Amino acid sequence: MSSEVESKNRDKRWDLRRMTALVTGGTKGLGHAIVDELAALGAIVHTCARNQEQLNESIREWKEKGFKVTGSVCDVSSDAEREKLMKEVSSLFDGKLDILKIMLNHEDQAPAVIKRLKERLKQIWIAMIN
């Protein structure tokens, strides 16, 4: 019974309904757990991964739970694929992105990828408010 009360209190405190989230690398490990938690709290989540089969399996699992999760194949270390991802997410979420979580397999690539992604998000934001 106490776990039911804890769950209800958590849901009230962490209500993410109407929030949008992008989680890269969301089909494995910590990325998968983050997508699962955000969606369980009501967020509309888009995730990406390099492997189409793993992506399809994860999305099927989330849909069975009733979660609002979409996904696309993307290697975020590629400028062209990242650009395509940002356009897709912007279109899916009508330009509204509340939560961004970047999961990378190669730590040595992280600073450059994050910097380029932040720059692109800034460009999209400026375009939206102009």
C-alpha positions as CSV (number, residue, x, y, z in Angstrom):
1,M,0.0,0.0,0.0
2,S,2.8,2.4,0.8
3,S,4.2,1.9,-2.7
4,E,0.9,2.9,-4.2
5,V,0.9,6.1,-2.1
6,E,4.5,6.8,-3.2
7,S,3.6,6.3,-6.8
8,K,0.6,8.7,-6.6
9,N,2.8,11.3,-4.8
10,R,5.5,10.9,-7.4
11,D,3.0,11.3,-10.3
12,K,1.7,14.5,-8.8
13,R,5.1,15.9,-8.2
14,W,6.6,14.9,-11.5
15,D,3.7,15.5,-13.9
16,L,5.2,15.8,-17.4
17,R,1.9,15.7,-19.4
18,R,2.0,18.1,-22.4
19,M,5.8,18.2,-22.2
20,T,7.9,17.0,-25.1
21,A,11.3,15.3,-24.9
22,L,14.0,14.1,-27.2
23,V,16.3,11.4,-25.9
24,T,19.1,10.2,-28.2
25,G,20.3,6.7,-27.8
26,G,17.1,5.7,-26.2
27,T,17.0,2.0,-27.1
28,K,19.6,0.7,-24.7
29,G,20.8,1.0,-21.1
30,L,20.4,4.4,-19.4
31,G,18.9,6.0,-22.5
32,H,16.1,3.4,-22.6
33,A,15.4,3.9,-18.9
34,I,15.2,7.6,-19.3
35,V,12.7,7.3,-22.2
36,D,10.7,4.8,-20.1
37,E,10.6,7.2,-17.1
38,L,9.8,10.3,-19.0
39,A,7.0,8.6,-20.9
40,A,5.6,7.0,-17.7
41,L,5.4,10.5,-16.2
42,G,3.3,11.6,-19.2
43,A,5.9,13.2,-21.6
44,I,5.6,12.8,-25.3
45,V,9.0,11.4,-26.2
46,H,10.9,11.0,-29.5
47,T,14.1,8.9,-29.4
48,C,16.6,7.9,-31.9
49,A,19.1,5.1,-32.3
50,R,21.4,3.7,-35.0
51,N,19.8,0.3,-35.1
52,Q,16.3,0.1,-36.8
53,E,15.5,-3.3,-35.2
54,Q,16.3,-2.2,-31.7
55,L,14.3,1.0,-32.3
56,N,11.3,-0.9,-33.5
57,E,11.4,-3.4,-30.6
58,S,11.7,-0.5,-28.0
59,I,8.9,1.5,-29.6
60,R,6.6,-1.7,-29.6
61,E,7.4,-2.2,-25.9
62,W,6.5,1.5,-25.1
63,K,3.3,1.4,-27.2
64,E,2.2,-1.8,-25.3
65,K,2.6,0.3,-22.0
66,G,0.5,3.0,-23.5
67,F,3.4,5.5,-23.7
68,K,3.5,8.2,-26.4
69,V,6.9,7.5,-27.9
70,T,8.1,7.8,-31.5
71,G,11.5,7.2,-32.9
72,S,13.8,7.4,-35.9
73,V,17.1,6.0,-37.0
74,C,19.9,8.5,-36.5
75,D,23.6,8.5,-35.8
76,V,24.0,11.8,-33.9
77,S,27.8,11.9,-34.7
78,S,26.7,12.7,-38.3
79,D,26.0,16.4,-39.0
80,A,23.6,15.5,-41.8
81,E,21.7,12.9,-39.8
82,R,21.5,15.3,-36.8
83,E,20.1,18.0,-39.0
84,K,17.4,15.6,-40.3
85,L,16.6,14.6,-36.7
86,M,16.2,18.2,-35.6
87,K,13.8,18.9,-38.5
88,E,11.8,15.8,-37.8
89,V,11.5,16.6,-34.0
90,S,10.6,20.2,-34.8
91,S,7.9,19.0,-37.1
92,L,6.6,16.4,-34.6
93,F,6.5,18.7,-31.7
94,D,5.4,21.8,-33.6
95,G,8.7,23.5,-32.7
96,K,8.3,22.9,-28.9
97,L,11.0,20.9,-27.2
98,D,10.9,20.9,-23.4
99,I,13.5,18.2,-22.5
100,L,16.7,17.2,-24.3
101,K,18.8,14.3,-23.1
102,I,21.8,13.3,-25.2
103,M,23.2,9.8,-24.8
104,L,26.4,9.0,-26.7
105,N,28.4,5.8,-27.0
106,H,31.7,7.5,-27.7
107,E,32.7,9.9,-24.9
108,D,35.4,11.4,-27.1
109,Q,32.8,12.6,-29.6
110,A,30.4,14.1,-26.9
111,P,31.7,17.6,-26.6
112,A,31.7,18.3,-30.4
113,V,28.3,16.6,-31.0
114,I,26.7,18.4,-28.0
115,K,28.2,21.8,-29.2
116,R,26.8,21.3,-32.7
117,L,23.4,20.2,-31.5
118,K,23.1,23.1,-29.1
119,E,24.0,25.5,-32.0
120,R,21.3,24.0,-34.2
121,L,18.7,24.1,-31.4
122,K,19.6,27.8,-30.9
123,Q,19.1,28.5,-34.6
124,I,15.7,26.7,-34.6
125,W,14.7,28.7,-31.5
126,I,15.7,32.0,-33.1
127,A,13.8,31.1,-36.2
128,M,10.7,30.2,-34.2
129,I,10.6,33.5,-32.3
130,N,11.2,35.7,-35.3
